[in-house]
Amino acid sequence: MKPIYTHMAAALGLTFAIAACVPAPRPAPLPAPEQVVVRPSPQPTPLTVPQPTYADWMDAPRSAGDWTYRAHSGGSTALFGELGGVARFTMRCDLGSNAIVLSRAAEATQPVPLRIRTETADRIVTAQPAVEAGPAVAIALTARDPILDAMALTKGRFAIEAQGSPTLYLPAWAEVTRVIEDCR
């Protein structure tokens, strides 16, 4: 071998020997673990949804639900509510007394004012507590009462307001007219 290679081999061997003597770097110390403080979550405050107000009640959206009609031996009934649920408003023709009974689901233990609003008429009547399919208030009107015609012939809807209950904005569908006509 040539002397240059010998010198190079010696230099490389010396480099490796020196590198072997250098200690490995120590890892940085780990930070102390953080203490986790568990704080109870605040209790959510119940949201109160304000009832929207409208310049004209006719602008309010229609209440959720549909009308159904049922004929029976003593007259007929139109019920408004959600499918499979309790009727929120009922119009029942009682042929025996020639009257139409309007009942609205409401919690009441004493007579309450019931306001009937249509495009052409507005009337406040006193409804009595009634228990039919649940807590309700009811009023009987003669079959020829003009407010019934106003309910049937209004511009697409009428409203029923009972003290302490949200207003119902009901569509004036054929079931309303049919119950009225059944009693006349």
C-alpha positions, 0 to 999 in steps of 0.5 A: 500500500502506498504511504498516503493510504496509510496516513489516510487510514490512520487519520480516519481511525483517529477521527472515529476514536475521538468521536467515540470518546465524546459523550452523547448529548443529554436530552433536555429535561421534560417540563413538569406536568401541568395541573389540570383544574376541572371547573364545573360547567355553568348551568345554561340559562333557559331561553325564553323565546319571545312571541313575535309581534306583527303589525297585522295579525294576518301577516303571522305564519299559520299555526302548524297542523291540519284540519280533519273532518268527522261526521257522526250521528249528532252532527259533525266535527272539524278538528285542527291539530298535528297529525296523531296529536291532540286537537288544538281547536275543534268546531263541533256541530250539535244538531240537537241544540242547533249550535256550533261548539268552538273549543280550544286547548287551554289550561283554565279553571275559570271562564276566560276571554276568547277572541275570534279574529277574521278579515271582516269581524272581530269578537270577544266571547267568554269561554268556559273551562271544558274537559273533552280530550284534554284541558280546553275552553269552549263556547257554544254559538248558534248555527246562524251566528255571523261570526261563523260566516266570517270564519268560513269566508275570511281571506285564508285564515282566522285567529283564535286567542285565549288568555294565557295561551299562544294565538292560533292562526288557522286556515279557513279550509273546507272543513270549517264551512262544512261543519257550519253548513251541517248545522244549518 
